[in-house]
Amino acid sequence: MIFRQLFDPVSCTYTYLIASRKGGEALIIDPVLEKVDRYLQLLKELDLKLIKAVDTHVHADHISGLGALRDRTRCITVMGEPSGVDVVSMRIADGEALAIEGISLIARYTPGHTDDSFSFVMEDRVFTGDTLLIRGTGRTDFQNGDPVAQYHSIFDVLLKLSDTTLVYPAHDYKGDTVSTIGEERSFNPRLQVESVDQYVEIMNNLHLPNPKMMDVAVPANLKIGLHQDELEERGWALSCEQMRPLMGSAEMVLVDLRDDSERERHGVIPGSLHVPYAELSENVAPGGLLNELARATGKRVIFYCAFGERSAMAVEAAQEAGLSNSCHVTGGLDAWKKSNGEIAPVE
């Protein structure tokens, strides 16, 4: 496995790059905007293709690199379902797998620092965001933070992991890089409590100043969505109302870009062909399935995903590959459901 822990000294943020092999798919956790060029250079050096960029929560001390990485690599942006961010490609739920080639992380909802905080668990390690830090815990006094929720996230979720599980947080202010669940259980001063009330007392009396970038970072990190209206202006988008009369038409092929876990959980638009977004490039390139299908039959290729972001990027890629009749469903399955569009279970 390829694993890199990268550090931003301004915000004391740790960013993690993970891949199963050189030349394969990669994901990145908690990227910082100012370090995007550094990430891209490392991806190039390791011959990796960035597939997913993940934020553990809406950060208050730096501007996320999710939007910039999406714009420059067409990667999938990922956050937890409770996140108030305007649009991300994928919203993940507690217990759901976050997967790329050869790597799978389990999402665990761990609110408390914020109400959208998630941790991500691999076999031997856990990425805890700001929920559990090394010899500390994330503050709970803004962004709908809740010390009671954080106590339960730590004691009922994270501390249930094996003592040997490596702990990789999103921040450290003392220079520590990694810990273990066992170490934190024994030596983290905020965890040496006998009740939730004791923990709440500690957290409610920290009296910390607000992060320096809070007034800038939070609003910026809530608005990272891709502007889908630009595709509408080019004629590369269909609204749900425009899509409805095309259902069942032999003139088009409807392509679902979502992962298996999303399809199983939320259902599909009937009649759609599954082509995971990670496999899009090879499918729209000359000789690829979608390219050959469109050219041989003259069918219009219509993409959809969860919220319209992956499908918007797919249209751009398809158009570049010469599929001039391709388009996408604005707002994705989320908009389709809200318009009372038909949904079927995965067969």
C-alpha positions in Angstrom: 0.0 0.0 0.0 1.1 3.6 -0.7 0.5 5.8 2.3 1.7 9.4 2.6 1.0 11.8 5.6 1.4 15.4 4.4 1.4 18.5 6.6 0.3 22.1 6.2 2.2 24.1 8.9 -0.1 27.2 8.6 -3.2 25.3 9.8 -1.4 22.3 11.3 -3.5 20.1 9.1 -2.6 16.5 8.2 -3.6 15.3 4.7 -3.5 11.6 3.8 -2.9 10.1 0.4 -3.7 6.4 0.0 -3.4 3.9 -2.9 -3.0 0.2 -3.1 -0.2 0.3 -5.7 1.9 2.6 -7.8 0.1 3.4 -11.0 -3.3 2.7 -9.4 -6.3 4.6 -8.0 -5.8 6.9 -5.1 -7.9 8.8 -2.5 -7.0 11.8 -0.4 -8.3 12.8 3.0 -8.6 16.4 4.3 -6.7 18.3 1.5 -5.8 21.9 2.0 -6.3 24.4 -0.9 -2.8 25.9 -0.7 -1.2 22.5 -1.0 -3.1 21.3 -4.1 -0.1 21.8 -6.4 2.0 19.7 -4.0 -0.6 16.9 -4.0 -0.8 16.9 -7.8 3.0 16.7 -8.1 3.1 13.7 -5.8 0.3 12.0 -7.7 2.3 12.5 -10.9 5.5 11.2 -9.3 3.8 8.0 -8.0 1.8 7.6 -11.2 -1.5 7.6 -9.3 -4.9 8.6 -10.6 -6.9 10.5 -8.0 -10.4 9.0 -7.8 -11.8 10.4 -4.5 -11.1 13.4 -2.3 -12.7 13.3 1.1 -13.2 15.8 3.9 -13.9 14.4 7.4 -16.0 17.5 8.2 -16.5 21.2 7.2 -13.2 22.7 8.4 -13.0 26.1 10.1 -9.2 26.7 10.1 -8.4 26.2 6.4 -10.1 26.3 3.0 -10.6 22.7 1.7 -8.8 21.5 -1.4 -11.8 19.4 -2.5 -13.1 21.8 -5.1 -9.7 22.6 -6.7 -8.8 18.9 -6.9 -12.1 18.1 -8.5 -11.7 20.9 -11.1 -8.1 19.8 -11.9 -8.5 16.0 -11.8 -12.2 15.4 -12.2 -12.1 13.3 -9.0 -15.2 12.5 -6.9 -15.7 14.7 -3.9 -16.9 13.0 -0.7 -18.4 14.1 2.6 -20.8 12.7 5.1 -24.6 12.9 4.6 -25.2 15.5 7.3 -22.8 17.9 5.7 -24.2 21.4 4.8 -21.9 21.7 1.8 -23.9 22.9 -1.2 -22.9 20.0 -3.6 -20.4 17.2 -3.3 -20.3 14.2 -5.7 -21.0 11.6 -3.0 -22.5 11.8 0.4 -21.6 8.8 2.6 -23.5 7.3 5.5 -22.5 5.6 8.7 -21.2 2.1 8.1 -20.9 2.6 4.3 -17.8 1.6 2.5 -15.6 4.2 0.8 -13.7 2.2 -1.8 -11.2 2.6 -4.6 -9.1 -0.1 -6.3 -7.6 -2.3 -3.6 -8.6 0.0 -0.7 -11.8 0.1 1.4 -12.5 2.4 4.3 -15.6 2.2 6.5 -17.3 5.5 7.3 -18.2 6.0 10.9 -20.4 9.0 11.9 -18.6 10.6 14.9 -20.3 14.0 15.6 -19.3 16.3 18.4 -16.6 18.5 17.1 -19.1 19.4 14.4 -22.5 17.9 13.5 -21.1 16.5 10.3 -17.9 14.8 11.5 -16.9 11.4 10.2 -14.0 9.1 10.9 -12.8 6.5 8.3 -11.6 3.0 9.5 -9.2 0.7 7.7 -8.1 -2.7 9.0 -5.1 -1.3 11.0 -5.8 2.4 11.2 -8.5 5.1 11.6 -8.6 8.6 10.3 -10.3 10.5 13.1 -10.6 14.0 11.6 -11.0 16.4 14.6 -13.0 14.0 16.7 -10.1 12.3 18.4 -6.7 14.0 18.4 -3.4 12.8 19.8 -3.6 13.5 23.5 -6.6 15.7 22.9 -10.1 16.0 21.3 -11.6 18.5 18.9 -13.3 21.5 20.4 -17.1 21.5 20.5 -18.0 25.1 20.9 -19.0 26.0 17.3 -20.5 24.6 14.0 -23.2 22.7 16.1 -20.6 21.1 18.2 -21.8 19.0 21.1 -19.6 17.5 23.9 -22.2 14.9 24.7 -22.3 13.7 21.1 -18.5 13.7 21.0 -18.2 11.7 24.2 -20.4 9.0 22.7 -18.5 9.2 19.3 -15.2 8.6 21.1 -16.2 6.1 23.8 -18.9 4.2 21.9 -17.3 4.1 18.5 -13.6 4.9 18.3 -12.5 3.3 21.6 -14.3 0.1 20.5 -11.6 -0.4 17.9 -8.6 -2.6 18.7 -6.0 -1.0 21.0 -3.4 -1.5 18.2 -5.4 0.6 15.7 -3.3 3.5 14.5 -4.8 6.9 15.0 -4.3 9.5 12.3 -6.0 12.8 13.1 -6.7 15.8 10.9 -4.6 18.1 13.0 -1.8 18.2 15.5 -0.3 21.2 17.1 2.7 19.6 19.0 4.4 17.7 16.2 3.0 14.3 16.9 2.2 12.3 13.8 0.4 9.1 14.9 -0.9 7.4 18.0 -2.9 4.3 18.8 -6.3 3.7 20.3 -4.7 2.0 23.2 -2.4 5.0 23.8 -5.2 7.5 23.7 -7.3 5.3 26.0 -4.5 5.3 28.6 -2.8 8.7 28.2 -5.2 11.2 26.6 -6.1 13.5 29.5 -9.6 14.3 28.2 -10.5 10.6 28.2 -9.6 10.0 31.8 -13.2 10.7 32.9 -15.7 8.5 34.7 -18.9 9.9 33.1 -20.2 11.9 30.2 -20.9 14.8 32.6 -17.2 15.0 33.5 -16.3 15.1 29.8 -18.8 17.9 29.2 -17.4 19.9 32.1 -13.9 19.7 30.5 -15.1 20.7 27.0 -17.3 23.5 28.2 -14.5 25.2 30.0 -11.7 25.3 27.4 -12.3 29.0 26.6 -10.4 28.8 23.3 -10.2 31.7 20.8 -11.9 31.1 17.4 -9.7 29.8 14.6 -8.1 32.6 12.8 -9.6 31.7 9.4 -13.0 30.7 10.7 -14.9 33.6 9.1 -13.4 32.9 5.8 -12.9 29.1 5.8 -16.4 28.0 6.9 -18.4 30.0 4.2 -15.9 29.0 1.5 -16.0 25.3 2.5 -19.8 25.3 2.4 -19.8 26.3 -1.3 -17.6 24.0 -3.3 -20.2 22.7 -5.8 -19.6 22.5 -9.5 -21.7 25.1 -11.4 -24.0 22.8 -13.5 -25.7 25.8 -15.0 -22.8 26.2 -17.4 -23.7 22.9 -19.0 -27.3 24.0 -19.4 -26.1 27.0 -21.4 -24.2 24.6 -23.7 -27.2 22.3 -24.2 -25.5 19.5 -22.4 -28.0 19.1 -19.6 -31.6 17.9 -19.2 -33.9 18.8 -16.3 -36.0 16.0 -14.7 -39.0 17.4 -16.6 -37.2 17.1 -19.9 -35.9 13.6 -19.0 -39.3 12.1 -18.1 -40.7 11.8 -21.7 -37.5 10.2 -22.8 -37.8 7.2 -20.4 -37.9 4.0 -22.3 -36.8 5.6 -25.6 -34.7 3.5 -28.0 -33.0 6.8 -29.0 -30.9 7.1 -25.8 -28.8 5.1 -23.3 -29.0 6.2 -19.7 -25.8 5.7 -17.7 -25.6 5.5 -13.9 -22.1 6.6 -12.7 -22.5 5.9 -9.0 -20.7 3.2 -6.9 -22.4 -0.1 -6.1 -23.0 0.9 -2.5 -24.9 4.0 -3.6 -27.0 2.1 -6.1 -28.0 -0.6 -3.6 -28.9 2.0 -1.0 -30.8 4.5 -3.1 -32.0 2.5 -6.1 -31.7 3.3 -9.8 -33.6 5.0 -12.6 -35.1 2.1 -14.5 -33.3 1.0 -17.6 -30.0 2.6 -16.8 -26.6 1.0 -17.6 -24.1 1.0 -14.8 -20.7 2.4 -15.7 -18.8 3.5 -12.4 -17.4 7.0 -12.7 -13.9 5.6 -12.0 -14.2 3.6 -15.3 -15.5 6.5 -17.4 -12.4 7.5 -19.2 -11.8 4.1 -20.8 -15.5 3.8 -21.7 -15.8 7.1 -23.5 -12.4 6.9 -25.3 -12.3 5.5 -28.8 -12.8 1.8 -28.7 -14.6 2.1 -25.3 -18.1 0.7 -24.7 -20.0 4.0 -24.6 -18.0 5.5 -27.4 -18.7 2.5 -29.7 -22.3 2.2 -28.6 -23.0 5.9 -29.4 -21.2 5.8 -32.7 -22.7 2.5 -33.9 -26.3 3.2 -32.9 -26.5 6.9 -32.9 -28.0 6.8 -29.4 -27.7 9.8 -27.1 -25.7 9.1 -24.0 -27.3 10.6 -20.9 -25.4 10.4 -17.6 -26.7 10.7 -14.1 -25.2 10.3 -10.6 -26.2 11.2 -7.1 -26.3 15.1 -7.3 -25.2 15.9 -10.8 -21.5 16.6 -10.2 -20.0 13.4 -11.5 -22.3 13.4 -14.4 -21.4 17.0 -15.2 -17.7 16.1 -15.4 -18.6 13.0 -17.4 -20.3 15.1 -20.0 -17.3 17.2 -20.4 -15.1 14.1 -20.8 -17.5 12.6 -23.3 -17.7 15.7 -25.3 -13.9 15.9 -25.4 -13.9 12.3 -26.7 -16.2 13.3 -29.5 -19.6 12.2 -28.1 -21.2 15.5 -29.1 -24.8 14.2 -28.4 -24.1 13.4 -24.7 -25.7 15.2 -21.8 -26.6 14.7 -18.1 -29.5 14.9 -15.7 -29.2 18.1 -13.7 -29.2 17.5 -10.0 -28.9 13.7 -10.4 -30.9 11.1 -8.6 -31.6 13.5 -5.8 -33.4 15.8 -8.1 -35.1 12.9 -9.9 -36.5 11.6 -6.6 -37.7 15.1 -5.6 -39.6 15.3 -8.9 -41.3 12.0 -8.1 -39.4 10.2 -10.8 -39.6 6.4 -10.9 -37.0 4.5 -8.8 -36.2 0.8 -9.0 -34.2 -1.5 -6.8 -30.9 -2.9 -8.1 -31.5 -6.2 -9.8 
